[in-house]
């Protein structure tokens, strides 16, 4: 429900600081409110922020004020000049810009996010730390269809306070009907998104109406000014009995002293409390809490402290500490909402690094359930993630991590995905819930292990991973190697691309997403066969570096030999033993690697063989030498 805050009847109790010392003392006592200003292009965000900065006259942003003073402008002309300068600065890039200001009662950080839909991921980043979303609309244009996008993002991130600023009221003659019409449409967007408070204020940022002072042009409006609203808004953090303390550093300044440095992400912690390391289950009691100001008896949410315990326990960076009586949960599979932030597409089965609080692991997208249309909030089926997509997906991890739903805890409910090759952040995510199968599937201890099987076989298990274009000679080379290994008494198995696609992977096509899933399955099968003590050869194009790196990490560096069959494309095309290149050139096979679909050649393979330049026997001899070293 949209409500209007009653107008403040009394002046603010704080007084104007008389000196720099007074100003700094006033600043130290003030709390901080983080605000995201969003809206479509040309709604007046920069003008409104300029008006707030001009009214507060902050030392932090004096550039425009000094410029205006030098030119001896009147107040209105000086403000207009400053607006132009800030708008030009904002137009130079598509990044979120942050402005610091304060009044006599509160400090603010205002993030100005780009309004165009192509920068949705930038808006998401700017809003990720905000406690209030200010959405601007142009009174003369009404509420456009793209308006639900910032509102939905604010709701998704967990912002529960929403302010509608109906700007440019001067262009509609300050007509109350224009304001009320925008409010009613806006209310329809917000009614189902879980906001605790939605407020509306009519303003003219250019003229200053209802920004810092109530305007005589809106006698029909009986609410607060924008600044009064910002000063009076209360953000109440929910209390929790649970402690969430991610360990950032195991601090050993002395051999006899072990401190656990981190921050209290949720809850409180007192000297004497019993704490538990979530994944290991080990417990100890807190003997000292050391803050930046020295020893304290208690630490609160947001405090950065070092803990000393009454005994040594196994703990390292990435562990999450909880109270002994209120343990946290862990999972290796969950559903999450992902905001894709990279031009490289996200695909089912592709593996990434995940960072959740201070924890790291490997994660793969196991299912893209649907994409959210941020203009209509409708759900659409999709098979891959593209820049600015917001999608609900399921993810699987290679090891359990301590987690919570984003709704209950932002620290343990939010994460990022990092590309394995470029180390670029490709997505930010919010956990919705753990998947039930994560608790129902447990690893079974077996009596016979890999070492027992290798001892019986008389050799170690390995994976020889052949990669190269179609027609490069992968299968021929792998087959010749297996003949030689078999003759020498090795136990082997050859996984060939065409053979596997007739059974295990017969449900997969040749899109990028299907190729990723094809290699993921093969890597898992090869690992199982290697665990049986076999030397496994895989002959697949495996066109993407990321999946080959995933296979290497899954199988293990010491057990994995990547062989790049580097026969050039023109030679492969001349051979064309399967007729694939002919079909591709005729447009009948659009996804052939090297022609219609990319092939990413290895940058540092363990062995490179060009079958157009080397004899088969010599190539096999090189491989045997590599296997036996």
Protein Blocks (a to p, Z undefined) as FASTA:
>chain_A
ZZdddddfbdcfbdcdfbfklmmmmmmmpccdddddeddehiommmmmmmmmmmnopakl
mmlmmmmmmnopafklmmmmmmmmmmmmmmmpccdcddddddfkbccddddddfbfklmm
mmmmmmmmpcbdcddddfknopafklmmmmmmmmmnopabdcdddehklmnoopaklmmm
mmmmmmmmmmmnopabdcdddddfknopaklpccfklmmbccdcfklmmmmpccdddddf
bdcdddfbdcdfbfkbccdddddfedcddehiacddfknopacddfbdcdfkbccfbdce
hiacddddfbdcdddehiacddfklccdddfbdcdddddfbfbdcdehiacdddehjbcc
ddddfbdfbacdfklopacddfbdcehiacddddddfbdcddddfklomklmgccdddfk
lopafbdcddfbdcfklmmpccdddfbdfklmmmmnopacddddddddehilpmmmmmmm
mmmmmmnopacddddfklmmmmmmmmpccbfklmmmmmmmmmmmmmmmmmnopacddddf
klafklmmmmmmmnopklpccdddfbdfklmmmnomnommmmmmnopamkbghilpccdd
dfbdfbdcdfklbcfklmmmmmmmmmmZZ
